[in-house]
Every structure is written in C-alpha cells, then in structure tokens.
Amino acid sequence: MSAKYGLVGYNSSRKHISISIPSSTEVMSPHIKSVEELRVLGINLSSLSAPTQFFICVAGVFLFYLIYGYLQELIFSVEGFKPFGWYLTLVQFGFYSMFGLVELQFTQDKRRRIPGKTYMMIAFLTVGTMGLSNTSLGYLNYPTQVIFKCCKLIPVMIGGVFIQGKRYNLTDVSAALCMSLGLIWFTLADSKVAPNFNVTGVVLISLALCADAVIGNVQEKAMKLHNGSNSEMVLYSYSIGFIYILGGLLCVGGLGPAVAFCSEHPVKTYGYAFFFSLTGYFGISFVLALIKLFGALVAVTVTTGRKAMTIILSFMFFTKPFTFQYIWGGLLVVFGIFLNVYSKNKDKMKLPTLKDVRSWLLTKKKVRFLSQNV
C-alpha cells in the first residue's frame, strides 16, 4: 500500500497521520481569533456562558455605535462645519488606517494577501459609501439618514435584477416595497418640518447606499478567495481611500478651508473625530462576534434595534422638529426589514398560518365562554 502511494519509510505499525495546520491567529483578526478562543477587545468570551456572551456583544454594539452616532451628529452640529463632510471622512480614514496598522502588528502573518487592484476598487467604493454618507448630513436630519441606511436591500435587489438577472420571491418584493414606501413617507415628513432639508442630501445618501450594497459583496469575495484578515482589509482599503480623498480635496481646493476651520475648533473637530472613529472601529468587532456566535439573524435584529435607538436618542439630545409621520414611515421600514429577515430564515422563523390563528381564536373564545358559565 505504501509503495502504491509513494510513501517512503512508512512505519506500518503506526496507523495515524500527522497533519500540521497553521494557527488560526496567523490569518485572522486579533479581535476575533477562533471559535475555540473568541476574544473581542481583549475580552475572552469562550469561557463564558451563552447568555453572558450575548449580553456582552449586545452591550458592545449598543454602547459603541450609539456613541458613534451621537458624535457624528455632534460634529455636524458645530456651526459652520456642514460643508466639510469630505474632510471629516479624510480624518476618519486616517484614524482607521492607524487602527488597522496597530491591529496588524498583533498578527503573526503580516503579508498582504489580497491583490492591490482589488484594494483600489474596494477603497473607491468605501470612499463613496462613507464620504457621501457623511456629506449627506449637511443636507438631511440625522434620523432621515439612519432610515435610509436601514434600506440597503433596495439597491441590492435592483442590482441583482439588472446585473445578475436574479428573480425574487413575493416576500422579498414586499419587503422592498414596504421599505420604499416607508422611505418616501419619512422623507416627505422631513421635507415639511425640517428647515435644513435639501433634495441633494437624498441623492447623496442614495448613492452611498448603492456603493454600500456593492462593497459588501466585493469584500466578502476577496476575503474568502485570498484568505485576507480583517486588519489587512481595514489597513489597505482605508489607507488607499485616504489618498483618494486627499487628492480630490486638493484638486477642488477644499482642503485649505477645512484645515483652517478645524484649526480654530480642534477639540470639537479633531477630538470628536478621533472618538467617532474609535467607537466605530470597536463597534465592528462586536458585530462580527455576534455573527460568529449567534448567526446573522440575531445580528441583524440587534443592529436594527440599535438604529431605532439611535433615532430616538437623536430626537432627545438634539433639538429638531417632530411629526408622527416619522413614526409611521419608520414602522413601515422596520416591517420591511422583518420581511427581508424572514425571507432568508423561513426554516428558523415559523410564523403561524391562518389555520393556526383561527384555531387559537376559537380556543380563546371557548375558554372565555366556559369561564363565564362558571
């Protein structure tokens, strides 16, 4: 048998084969090392019970992303800062690049695995997503921007139909329809009551959504194909994106005025931007841990709840006009998100049929009748 497979010096008395596998820490982010040893920001979650793991992950997502959203709106509330959304993105990309470089130092394998051309495309899409999103806050209320971010399904479906020729079921179409109607309702309400509403903001956040819908697929394909780590992805995509934005600002002459303004308010601009970037970077870690431990369905539910809380806090901490049309439009969007999640997890989420509802109502009516007779 050994001759047949060309095995030289094979000891027939030993019936085992030794296989050397590289450590998972060599190719993965130190934020999330492996299933056996799951560490998030230095916290070892592996030895904890499932409820404790869930509580820590949810607390991390809510804590860091709520602070992230608050600081983002706080920066744009600084008088005179609204025209400098692209400069904020430049500063944010600079901080993310530094965080990625520091994180990469904790990995044993520091090689770049994903090709440079792929990173150039990812960086371009990342610039579009974050730059347009930040700039849109100069024209829209923060809650309106968050509502738009909840509706990434719409450009994903449109791209799937026209680019890949996909066909979607009735539930997916209904989800997109609910999101679209909710967005229209919310945006119309915002246009009536918000003094700073501008259609330009709707265009900017819509373009940011389209870029965001593409970038997720490109990143996932690149990381799976080339086995790249999270820290590598962050370092190269954001550092290349930093060069893109810097070149663009120099070409249009937008760098000088932004630097001059921020130099006059260093704490309210650079100080807030540092913590804004840091909390966003940490928030990603807990979302990835939540997906790894409990699945995408739970992660989507938690992040949707976080966005709803962000909108509520925005109305609480920042003075802005309010109308109940915001609530109805927001509920339509949330229902659309639920339909989208249900469509992808029908086997895990078994909703009651009409027959089950009818049986439940008859049973309840019978119990009530018997209690009245007694």
Secondary structure, DSSP 4 states (H G I P E B T S, - for coil): -TTTTT-TT--TT----------GGGTS-TTS--SSS-EETTEE-TTS-HHHHHHHHHHHHHHHHHHHHHHHHHHHTSTT-GGGHHHHHHHHHHHHHHHHHHHHTTSS-----S-HHHHHHHHHHHHHHHHHHHHHTTTS-HHHHHHHHTTTHHHHHHHHHHHS-----HHHHHHHHHHHHHHHHHHHHHHHH-TT--HHHHHHHHHHHHHHHHHHHHHHHHHHHHT--HHHHHHHHHHHHHHHHHHHHHHHT-HHHHHHHHHHSHIIIIIHHHHHHHHHHHHHHHHHHHHHHH-HHHHHHHHHHHHHHHHHHHHHHS-----THHHHHHHHHHHHHHHHHHHH-TTT--PPPHHHHHHHHHHHHHHHHHHHH-
